[in-house]
């Protein structure tokens, strides 16, 4: 009897070991196959590029409802913006001062940037971070990628793989300004070691810190995968719907003085009794649906293949109240003196699809090669309608209304179509020709064909402008570098890269009648890294020399997007420092700092006589702080954890013309043309525990306090001063349009102290 028991116990142990080994083998295989999706685009530890890698654990530690840019806010050289003031709704990211339309974003190697604006609207991908396995941020030109040209950074996202075991999880957050997040996560695990389904359902909402800047974001992520011994086939679909009340006008300091820091001018109108009112339906409504089909194949131990088909469909509609406007500009009347209030509706749909692929070789002896490319097509329709018109009047005679005769309040006033073809091929080689010393070469050819045809909503002295654009671009983008692993602890690298990119739709639309051209960037980087078990540090020096860079003018268009124009010469140069130290098992310190100089050369301004041009020489580039500093301490004790994170961002100019203030002719005061420097602190306190007897594998409960000390600062803004000569003949910025800075500047205030409580359960 005793012998039988021992044999049974041995069988159970061996069987358990076999099962565990199989689980590990399945996990290793699926991870390897999933990684093929981004192998060709990502930098490795031997690639001579400036890179930050953000893992799942880091993402989860801050993912309590804010948009993805906010989760990357502490990465080196990063600044973020938030229209609503609390990181939910419309947010954006800048890297090294480069605006969001110049940052390439991919998910599993598939381009995410909008085909026309090159922007990535993360509010259309609500809670996408909950389905992301890792993010790599390549600063500067980076390695060749698919989609929009990287002119300041690349954000490469890899979505979750199918875990080996089934799971279900629930995340919930709630806090200030009616903010909340609910996420249901689930997965079948690998059925038979080969099949699996994994997904997520999310709901995020907020009233916003700024008045009426509400957000309602709903999304899902679903994937099904088959994993063979050497092949995986994965189908992904994810979607996002957002309904966000507009807060993109921003407000002047004068308006904030009159109505409070949270004042939002979007939707403003006055009723017949002169009372201030706000249009209820000034919402942006957007739906974005993504599909991806990936084939990953391990051809051999040395060759890996990835091919992916993708398709994205977007639909949008938004209404805007316009007050005191010339109705002629909406094709409502032939009388160019007649004015009135109206509601305009802009809507349309976009289709984006294509094929991306790569072949990756690793001889396991220091030579790797990546060959790949993409062919993508984009088709978009844009329309404008007038859905309501108030009682017209003539300027100066508001009390004498004109009959509505002949005015159609259900009227389309423009419509146009855009088509774009974007194709690229690249070859990358990394060769360790001497032990520890490797060379890197990356050659990319990219062709872009872009057409816009139809009536625009722009006017000139002749009339409404019809566009018939047919532009073609051919770019050759070489990149070279050396990486020297001096020892297991020390590494140095250097690289030189060229990037070129085409103008965006907005570049064309906002500069109609003016010559515009593509941009070129020459990026030189050199760095050093030290790594040991308890301490790591790095230093990177960069010089980014731009030809014909599109820079912000300080103005916004009707959609709240920044208007840009070409300037012949500009540059960004700086030093990035990173360090991490773990002196004790329960204490970790992380920091990074960027010191930079960002300049435009030979900036030319036009005086308010609209004819005199003045060269103001070398000036600071807008939204490019000289200093960015991040510091965090992480404490761990048994199940308790705490993270204290601080950030300092120095002042930023709102224009590229070098003026830090403007003179108000109405009040005789000097008003700022800057975002002031600010220092903020966040604190997260959490407790991790499990209740295995109830099937609860892992749970986390806590609270995050944002802007702990209530710093009042602005995260974004715009400015459009006029320019005059003073009594000494010196050029100065002025505001002749309104009191103080009214009608000449706007600011996006960030929320003072606020919080989010959070709970995560994993079964």
PATIBA-842006 format. One record per residue (C-alpha): x, y, z; residue in one letter. Coordinates in steps of 0.25 Angstrom, whole numbers, plus 5000, padded with zeros to 4 digits. Layout:
R east north   up rest
R    X     Y    Z    a
...
This chain:
R east north   up rest
R 5000  5000 5000    x
R 5011  5010 5004    x
R 5018  5007 4990    x
R 5005  5010 4983    x
R 5004  5023 4990    x
R 5018  5027 4987    x
R 5016  5023 4972    x
R 5004  5031 4971    x
R 5010  5043 4978    x
R 5022  5042 4968    x
R 5013  5042 4956    x
R 5005  5054 4961    x
R 5018  5062 4963    x
R 5024  5058 4949    x
R 5010  5061 4943    x
R 5010  5074 4950    x
R 5024  5077 4945    x
R 5020  5073 4931    x
R 5008  5082 4931    x
R 5017  5094 4936    x
R 5027  5091 4926    x
R 5017  5091 4915    x
R 5011  5104 4920    x
R 5024  5111 4920    x
R 5027  5105 4906    x
R 5014  5110 4901    x
R 5016  5124 4907    x
R 5030  5125 4902    x
R 5025  5121 4888    x
R 5014  5131 4888    x
R 5022  5142 4893    x
R 5033  5140 4882    x
R 5022  5139 4871    x
R 5015  5152 4876    x
R 5028  5159 4876    x
R 5030  5157 4861    x
R 5019  5168 4859    x
R 5029  5179 4864    x
R 5043  5173 4862    x
R 5046  5180 4849    x
R 5042  5194 4855    x
R 5047  5194 4869    x
R 5061  5197 4874    x
R 5069  5187 4882    x
R 5079  5189 4892    x
R 5090  5189 4881    x
R 5083  5199 4872    x
R 5090  5213 4873    x
R 5077  5221 4875    x
R 5071  5228 4887    x
R 5060  5219 4893    x
R 5051  5218 4905    x
R 5044  5205 4907    x
R 5031  5205 4916    x
R 5026  5191 4920    x
R 5012  5186 4924    x
R 5015  5188 4939    x
R 5019  5202 4937    x
R 5007  5205 4929    x
R 4997  5198 4939    x
R 5004  5206 4951    x
R 4998  5219 4945    x
R 4986  5215 4936    x
R 4974  5220 4944    x
R 4966  5227 4933    x
R 4975  5237 4927    x
R 4978  5237 4912    x
R 4990  5230 4908    x
R 4999  5243 4906    x
R 4997  5246 4921    x
R 5003  5232 4924    x
R 5016  5235 4916    x
R 5017  5249 4922    x
R 5029  5245 4931    x
R 5037  5240 4919    x
R 5049  5248 4915    x
R 5047  5261 4907    x
R 5032  5259 4908    x
R 5021  5270 4910    x
R 5007  5267 4909    x
R 4994  5276 4907    x
R 4980  5274 4912    x
R 4968  5282 4907    x
R 4959  5278 4919    x
R 4970  5281 4929    x
R 4970  5267 4935    x
R 4976  5258 4925    x
R 4963  5252 4920    x
R 4957  5255 4906    x
R 4966  5263 4896    x
R 4980  5261 4900    x
R 4993  5261 4892    x
R 5008  5259 4894    x
R 5020  5266 4889    x
R 5034  5260 4889    x
R 5046  5270 4889    x
R 5037  5281 4886    x
R 5032  5274 4873    x
R 5017  5276 4871    x
R 5008  5263 4871    x
R 5006  5263 4856    x
R 5021  5260 4854    x
R 5021  5248 4864    x
R 5019  5234 4857    x
R 5010  5225 4864    x
R 5008  5210 4861    x
R 5001  5198 4868    x
R 5007  5185 4864    x
R 5014  5191 4853    x
R 5001  5197 4847    x
R 5001  5212 4845    x
R 4991  5219 4854    x
R 4993  5234 4850    x
R 4982  5240 4843    x
R 4985  5240 4828    x
R 4982  5255 4826    x
R 4986  5262 4839    x
R 4996  5252 4843    x
R 4991  5254 4857    x
R 4987  5243 4866    x
R 4974  5245 4874    x
R 4976  5237 4886    x
R 4962  5240 4891    x
R 4957  5232 4879    x
R 4964  5220 4885    x
R 4959  5221 4900    x
R 4966  5212 4910    x
R 4975  5206 4899    x
R 4986  5206 4909    x
R 4979  5195 4916    x
R 4981  5186 4904    x
R 4996  5190 4902    x
R 5007  5180 4906    x
R 5019  5190 4904    x
R 5022  5203 4897    x
R 5035  5208 4891    x
R 5038  5223 4890    x
R 5049  5226 4880    x
R 5053  5240 4881    x
R 5058  5247 4869    x
R 5057  5241 4855    x
R 5058  5227 4861    x
R 5058  5215 4852    x
R 5050  5213 4839    x
R 5035  5211 4842    x
R 5022  5210 4835    x
R 5013  5222 4832    x
R 5015  5236 4835    x
R 5030  5241 4835    x
R 5036  5242 4849    x
R 5041  5257 4851    x
R 5043  5257 4866    x
R 5039  5243 4871    x
R 5033  5229 4869    x
R 5023  5223 4878    x
R 5022  5208 4875    x
R 5012  5200 4883    x
R 5010  5185 4884    x
R 4997  5180 4888    x
R 4994  5169 4898    x
R 4997  5154 4895    x
R 4988  5143 4898    x
R 4992  5138 4912    x
R 4994  5123 4914    x
R 4983  5122 4925    x
R 4969  5127 4926    x
R 4966  5140 4933    x
R 4956  5151 4936    x
R 4959  5164 4942    x
R 4952  5177 4946    x
R 4957  5191 4948    x
R 4950  5203 4953    x
R 4954  5217 4956    x
R 4946  5229 4961    x
R 4950  5243 4966    x
R 4950  5258 4964    x
R 4941  5265 4954    x
R 4932  5253 4952    x
R 4943  5245 4946    x
R 4942  5230 4945    x
R 4947  5218 4938    x
R 4941  5204 4937    x
R 4949  5193 4930    x
R 4945  5178 4928    x
R 4957  5169 4924    x
R 4956  5154 4920    x
R 4963  5143 4913    x
R 4961  5128 4910    x
R 4976  5125 4911    x
R 4982  5115 4901    x
R 4972  5105 4898    x
R 4979  5092 4894    x
R 4992  5101 4895    x
R 4988  5107 4881    x
R 4975  5115 4881    x
R 4971  5127 4890    x
R 4962  5139 4891    x
R 4965  5151 4899    x
R 4957  5165 4900    x
R 4953  5177 4908    x
R 4941  5186 4910    x
R 4943  5200 4915    x
R 4935  5212 4919    x
R 4942  5225 4923    x
R 4935  5238 4926    x
R 4938  5252 4932    x
R 4932  5266 4934    x
R 4946  5272 4932    x
R 4952  5282 4940    x
R 4949  5293 4930    x
R 4934  5297 4929    x
R 4926  5287 4921    x
R 4938  5280 4916    x
R 4931  5267 4918    x
R 4936  5254 4912    x
R 4929  5240 4909    x
R 4938  5230 4904    x
R 4934  5216 4901    x
R 4943  5205 4894    x
R 4946  5190 4893    x
R 4958  5182 4889    x
R 4956  5167 4884    x
R 4966  5158 4878    x
R 4966  5143 4874    x
R 4979  5136 4871    x
R 4984  5122 4867    x
R 4998  5118 4871    x
R 5004  5107 4863    x
R 5018  5102 4865    x
R 5024  5112 4856    x
R 5012  5120 4851    x
R 5002  5129 4858    x
R 4990  5136 4852    x
R 4984  5147 4860    x
R 4971  5155 4857    x
R 4969  5168 4865    x
R 4958  5178 4865    x
R 4957  5190 4874    x
R 4948  5202 4874    x
R 4946  5215 4881    x
R 4934  5225 4881    x
R 4935  5238 4888    x
R 4926  5250 4891    x
R 4934  5262 4896    x
R 4929  5276 4898    x
R 4938  5285 4892    x
R 4949  5293 4900    x
R 4959  5296 4889    x
R 4957  5311 4888    x
R 4965  5313 4901    x
R 4963  5326 4908    x
R 4970  5339 4910    x
R 4975  5344 4924    x
R 4965  5355 4923    x
R 4954  5345 4921    x
R 4959  5337 4933    x
R 4959  5349 4941    x
R 4945  5352 4938    x
R 4939  5338 4938    x
R 4948  5329 4946    x
R 4960  5320 4942    x
R 4950  5309 4938    x
R 4943  5318 4927    x
R 4941  5312 4914    x
R 4937  5321 4902    x
R 4933  5309 4893    x
R 4918  5310 4889    x
R 4916  5324 4895    x
R 4905  5333 4889    x
R 4896  5344 4895    x
R 4881  5343 4895    x
R 4871  5354 4891    x
R 4872  5360 4905    x
R 4887  5360 4904    x
R 4889  5349 4914    x
R 4901  5340 4913    x
R 4897  5326 4908    x
R 4905  5314 4903    x
R 4900  5304 4892    x
R 4896  5291 4898    x
R 4901  5282 4886    x
R 4915  5287 4884    x
R 4920  5273 4884    x
R 4930  5266 4876    x
R 4925  5252 4872    x
R 4935  5242 4867    x
R 4935  5227 4864    x
R 4947  5220 4860    x
R 4948  5205 4857    x
R 4961  5197 4854    x
R 4963  5183 4848    x
R 4976  5176 4848    x
R 4980  5162 4842    x
R 4994  5157 4845    x
R 5002  5145 4840    x
R 5014  5143 4848    x
R 5023  5131 4844    x
R 5037  5126 4849    x
R 5042  5122 4835    x
R 5054  5116 4842    x
R 5063  5118 4855    x
R 5068  5130 4847    x
R 5057  5136 4839    x
R 5044  5142 4844    x
R 5032  5147 4835    x
R 5021  5156 4838    x
R 5010  5161 4829    x
R 4998  5169 4833    x
R 4985  5174 4826    x
R 4979  5186 4833    x
R 4966  5195 4831    x
R 4961  5206 4839    x
R 4948  5214 4837    x
R 4945  5227 4844    x
R 4932  5235 4844    x
R 4931  5249 4851    x
R 4921  5260 4853    x
R 4921  5272 4861    x
R 4913  5285 4862    x
R 4918  5299 4866    x
R 4911  5312 4869    x
R 4916  5324 4861    x
R 4912  5338 4866    x
R 4912  5351 4858    x
R 4917  5345 4846    x
R 4916  5350 4831    x
R 4906  5340 4825    x
R 4912  5342 4812    x
R 4924  5333 4816    x
R 4914  5321 4818    x
R 4907  5323 4804    x
R 4895  5327 4811    x
R 4893  5341 4804    x
R 4899  5349 4793    x
R 4899  5361 4802    x
R 4913  5362 4808    x
R 4909  5372 4819    x
R 4898  5363 4825    x
R 4902  5357 4839    x
R 4896  5347 4848    x
R 4897  5335 4857    x
R 4898  5321 4852    x
R 4901  5307 4855    x
R 4910  5300 4846    x
R 4912  5285 4845    x
R 4924  5278 4840    x
R 4924  5263 4837    x
R 4930  5253 4828    x
R 4936  5239 4828    x
R 4950  5233 4826    x
R 4955  5220 4821    x
R 4969  5215 4823    x
R 4975  5202 4820    x
R 4987  5194 4814    x
R 4997  5184 4816    x
R 5010  5184 4824    x
R 5020  5173 4825    x
R 5035  5170 4829    x
R 5045  5159 4828    x
R 5055  5158 4839    x
R 5068  5150 4840    x
R 5077  5147 4852    x
R 5089  5139 4850    x
R 5091  5138 4865    x
R 5106  5142 4863    x
R 5104  5157 4863    x
R 5097  5160 4849    x
R 5083  5164 4848    x
R 5075  5169 4836    x
R 5061  5174 4835    x
R 5054  5176 4821    x
R 5040  5182 4821    x
R 5030  5192 4816    x
R 5016  5196 4815    x
R 5006  5201 4804    x
R 4994  5209 4810    x
R 4982  5216 4804    x
R 4974  5227 4810    x
R 4960  5232 4805    x
R 4953  5243 4813    x
R 4940  5252 4810    x
R 4938  5265 4817    x
R 4925  5273 4818    x
R 4920  5286 4824    x
R 4906  5289 4826    x
R 4898  5300 4833    x
R 4887  5294 4841    x
R 4881  5307 4848    x
R 4882  5322 4845    x
R 4877  5333 4854    x
R 4871  5346 4851    x
R 4881  5354 4841    x
R 4885  5368 4843    x
R 4894  5379 4838    x
R 4907  5382 4846    x
R 4903  5394 4855    x
R 4889  5392 4853    x
R 4887  5379 4862    x
R 4874  5385 4867    x
R 4868  5385 4853    x
R 4866  5371 4849    x
R 4865  5367 4834    x
R 4855  5356 4830    x
R 4860  5342 4827    x
R 4855  5342 4813    x
R 4864  5335 4803    x
R 4872  5328 4814    x
R 4872  5313 4815    x
R 4876  5309 4829    x
R 4878  5294 4824    x
R 4890  5297 4815    x
R 4903  5290 4810    x
R 4913  5301 4809    x
R 4926  5292 4805    x
R 4930  5278 4802    x
R 4943  5272 4797    x
R 4950  5258 4796    x
R 4964  5254 4799    x
R 4971  5242 4794    x
R 4985  5238 4799    x
R 4995  5227 4795    x
R 5006  5224 4804    x
R 5017  5214 4801    x
R 5030  5211 4807    x
R 5041  5200 4807    x
R 5053  5199 4816    x
R 5065  5190 4819    x
R 5072  5190 4832    x
R 5086  5183 4835    x
R 5092  5182 4849    x
R 5106  5175 4849    x
R 5115  5173 4860    x
R 5128  5173 4852    x
R 5137  5173 4864    x
R 5133  5167 4878    x
R 5125  5178 4885    x
R 5126  5188 4873    x
R 5114  5188 4863    x
R 5110  5196 4851    x
R 5096  5200 4848    x
R 5090  5204 4834    x
R 5076  5207 4831    x
R 5071  5211 4817    x
R 5057  5215 4814    x
R 5050  5220 4801    x
R 5036  5226 4803    x
R 5026  5230 4792    x
R 5014  5239 4796    x
R 5003  5243 4786    x
R 4992  5253 4792    x
R 4980  5258 4785    x
R 4969  5268 4790    x
R 4958  5272 4781    x
R 4946  5280 4784    x
R 4940  5293 4791    x
R 4947  5297 4803    x
R 4942  5306 4815    x
R 4953  5317 4812    x
R 4951  5330 4804    x
R 4959  5340 4798    x
R 4957  5353 4791    x
R 4951  5346 4779    x
R 4941  5337 4786    x
R 4941  5323 4792    x
R 4953  5315 4789    x
R 4952  5302 4781    x
R 4964  5293 4783    x
R 4970  5283 4773    x
R 4982  5278 4779    x
R 4991  5267 4773    x
R 5004  5266 4780    x
R 5014  5255 4779    x
R 5027  5253 4788    x
R 5038  5243 4788    x
R 5047  5242 4800    x
R 5060  5235 4802    x
R 5063  5234 4817    x
R 5077  5228 4821    x
R 5081  5225 4835    x
R 5095  5220 4840    x
R 5101  5218 4854    x
R 5111  5211 4862    x
R 5109  5204 4876    x
R 5121  5200 4885    x
R 5118  5191 4897    x
R 5131  5194 4904    x
R 5128  5184 4915    x
R 5115  5178 4921    x
R 5113  5191 4929    x
R 5117  5202 4919    x
R 5112  5205 4905    x
R 5114  5217 4895    x
R 5107  5220 4882    x
R 5105  5230 4871    x
R 5096  5231 4860    x
R 5093  5240 4848    x
R 5079  5240 4841    x
R 5071  5247 4831    x
R 5056  5249 4831    x
R 5046  5255 4821    x
R 5032  5257 4821    x
R 5020  5263 4813    x
R 5011  5275 4817    x
R 4998  5271 4824    x
R 4984  5275 4820    x
R 4984  5286 4830    x
R 4997  5291 4824    x
R 4991  5293 4811    x
R 4977  5298 4815    x
R 4983  5309 4825    x
R 4994  5313 4815    x
R 4985  5314 4802    x
R 4991  5323 4792    x
R 5005  5322 4798    x
R 5016  5313 4794    x
R 5019  5301 4804    x
R 5028  5290 4803    x
R 5032  5277 4809    x
R 5041  5277 4822    x
R 5055  5271 4824    x
R 5062  5267 4837    x
R 5077  5263 4839    x
R 5078  5257 4853    x
R 5091  5254 4860    x
R 5091  5247 4873    x
R 5102  5242 4882    x
R 5100  5235 4896    x
R 5106  5227 4907    x
R 5099  5217 4916    x
R 5104  5210 4929    x
R 5096  5198 4935    x
R 5098  5190 4947    x
R 5089  5182 4956    x
R 5085  5194 4965    x
R 5089  5206 4957    x
R 5087  5211 4943    x
R 5090  5224 4936    x
R 5090  5230 4922    x
R 5094  5242 4915    x
R 5090  5246 4901    x
R 5094  5258 4893    x
R 5086  5262 4880    x
R 5085  5272 4869    x
R 5073  5272 4860    x
R 5075  5282 4848    x
R 5062  5285 4841    x
R 5061  5290 4827    x
R 5047  5296 4823    x
R 5041  5291 4837    x
R 5026  5294 4839    x
R 5026  5302 4852    x
R 5014  5307 4859    x
R 5009  5322 4856    x
R 5002  5322 4870    x
R 4988  5323 4863    x
R 4977  5312 4864    x
R 4967  5308 4853    x
R 4952  5306 4855    x
R 4955  5292 4860    x
R 4965  5297 4871    x
R 4977  5291 4863    x
R 4990  5299 4862    x
R 4993  5306 4849    x
R 5007  5304 4844    x
R 5016  5310 4833    x
R 5030  5306 4827    x
R 5042  5314 4832    x
R 5055  5311 4824    x
R 5064  5308 4836    x
R 5063  5303 4850    x
R 5069  5294 4860    x
R 5067  5287 4873    x
R 5079  5282 4881    x
R 5080  5277 4895    x
R 5085  5268 4906    x
R 5076  5256 4912    x
R 5080  5250 4925    x
R 5074  5238 4931    x
R 5077  5230 4944    x
R 5071  5220 4953    x
R 5076  5214 4966    x
R 5071  5203 4975    x
R 5079  5204 4988    x
R 5069  5195 4996    x
R 5059  5185 4992    x
R 5048  5194 4996    x
R 5053  5207 4990    x
R 5055  5211 4976    x
R 5059  5225 4970    x
R 5057  5229 4956    x
R 5060  5243 4949    x
R 5062  5249 4935    x
R 5065  5263 4931    x
R 5066  5270 4918    x
R 5074  5282 4915    x
R 5071  5288 4901    x
R 5072  5300 4892    x
R 5061  5301 4881    x
R 5063  5312 4871    x
R 5057  5317 4858    x
R 5067  5325 4849    x
R 5064  5338 4842    x
R 5050  5339 4846    x
R 5042  5349 4838    x
R 5029  5356 4843    x
R 5020  5365 4837    x
R 5016  5378 4843    x
R 5002  5382 4845    x
R 5002  5391 4832    x
R 5002  5377 4826    x
R 5013  5381 4816    x
R 5026  5383 4824    x
R 5034  5371 4827    x
R 5045  5371 4838    x
R 5055  5360 4841    x
R 5056  5358 4856    x
R 5067  5348 4855    x
R 5069  5335 4863    x
R 5057  5333 4872    x
R 5052  5322 4882    x
R 5043  5311 4876    x
R 5029  5311 4882    x
R 5025  5300 4892    x
R 5039  5296 4894    x
R 5044  5297 4909    x
R 5059  5299 4912    x
R 5058  5290 4924    x
R 5049  5277 4927    x
R 5052  5270 4939    x
R 5045  5257 4945    x
R 5048  5251 4958    x
R 5041  5239 4965    x
R 5042  5231 4978    x
R 5036  5217 4979    x
R 5034  5210 4992    x
R 5030  5196 4994    x
R 5027  5189 5007    x
R 5020  5176 5007    x
R 5007  5179 5000    x
R 5008  5194 5001    x
R 5014  5203 4990    x
R 5015  5218 4989    x
R 5020  5226 4977    x
R 5024  5241 4979    x
R 5026  5247 4965    x
R 5030  5262 4962    x
R 5032  5269 4949    x
R 5038  5283 4946    x
R 5035  5289 4932    x
R 5042  5303 4929    x
R 5034  5314 4922    x
R 5030  5312 4908    x
R 5027  5323 4897    x
R 5014  5323 4890    x
R 5020  5328 4877    x
R 5032  5326 4869    x
R 5035  5341 4868    x
R 5043  5343 4881    x
R 5033  5352 4889    x
R 5030  5348 4903    x
R 5020  5359 4905    x
R 5011  5368 4897    x
R 5006  5382 4900    x
R 4991  5384 4901    x
R 4987  5397 4894    x
R 4973  5397 4901    x
R 4978  5396 4915    x
R 4992  5400 4915    x
R 4997  5387 4921    x
R 5007  5377 4917    x
R 5002  5363 4915    x
R 5009  5350 4915    x
R 5012  5342 4902    x
R 5017  5330 4910    x
R 5013  5317 4918    x
R 5020  5320 4931    x
R 5029  5310 4937    x
R 5023  5300 4947    x
R 5026  5289 4957    x
R 5016  5279 4960    x
R 5015  5266 4969    x
R 5007  5254 4969    x
R 5006  5243 4979    x
R 5000  5229 4978    x
R 4997  5220 4990    x
R 4993  5206 4987    x
R 4991  5192 4994    x
R 4993  5179 4987    x
R 4987  5166 4993    x
R 4980  5153 4988    x
R 4969  5144 4993    x
R 4972  5130 4987    x
R 4961  5124 4995    x
R 4951  5133 4987    x
R 4958  5131 4974    x
R 4964  5145 4975    x
R 4978  5144 4969    x
R 4982  5158 4971    x
R 4976  5171 4975    x
R 4980  5185 4976    x
R 4973  5197 4983    x
R 4978  5211 4984    x
R 4977  5226 4982    x
R 4985  5235 4973    x
R 4986  5250 4977    x
R 4990  5259 4965    x
R 4996  5272 4966    x
R 4997  5270 4981    x
R 5001  5284 4984    x
R 4990  5291 4975    x
R 5000  5298 4966    x
R 4992  5307 4956    x
R 4998  5306 4942    x
R 4995  5305 4927    x
R 4998  5293 4919    x
R 4995  5299 4905    x
R 4991  5312 4898    x
R 4991  5320 4886    x
R 4995  5335 4882    x
R 4993  5344 4870    x
R 4999  5357 4874    x
R 5001  5369 4864    x
R 5014  5375 4862    x
R 5018  5390 4862    x
R 5030  5399 4864    x
R 5031  5406 4877    x
R 5036  5421 4879    x
R 5050  5416 4878    x
R 5048  5408 4865    x
R 5048  5395 4872    x
R 5038  5384 4868    x
R 5029  5380 4879    x
R 5017  5371 4880    x
R 5003  5378 4882    x
R 4989  5375 4884    x
R 4979  5385 4877    x
R 4967  5376 4877    x
R 4962  5374 4891    x
R 4965  5377 4906    x
R 4978  5372 4911    x
R 4980  5359 4904    x
R 4966  5357 4899    x
R 4965  5352 4885    x
R 4980  5351 4884    x
R 4984  5340 4893    x
R 4977  5327 4900    x
R 4982  5318 4910    x
R 4978  5304 4915    x
R 4978  5303 4930    x
R 4981  5290 4937    x
R 4974  5285 4949    x
R 4979  5288 4963    x
R 4979  5277 4973    x
R 4970  5266 4969    x
R 4970  5251 4971    x
R 4966  5237 4966    x
R 4963  5225 4975    x
R 4965  5212 4968    x
R 4962  5197 4969    x
R 4967  5185 4961    x
R 4963  5171 4963    x
R 4968  5159 4955    x
R 4962  5145 4956    x
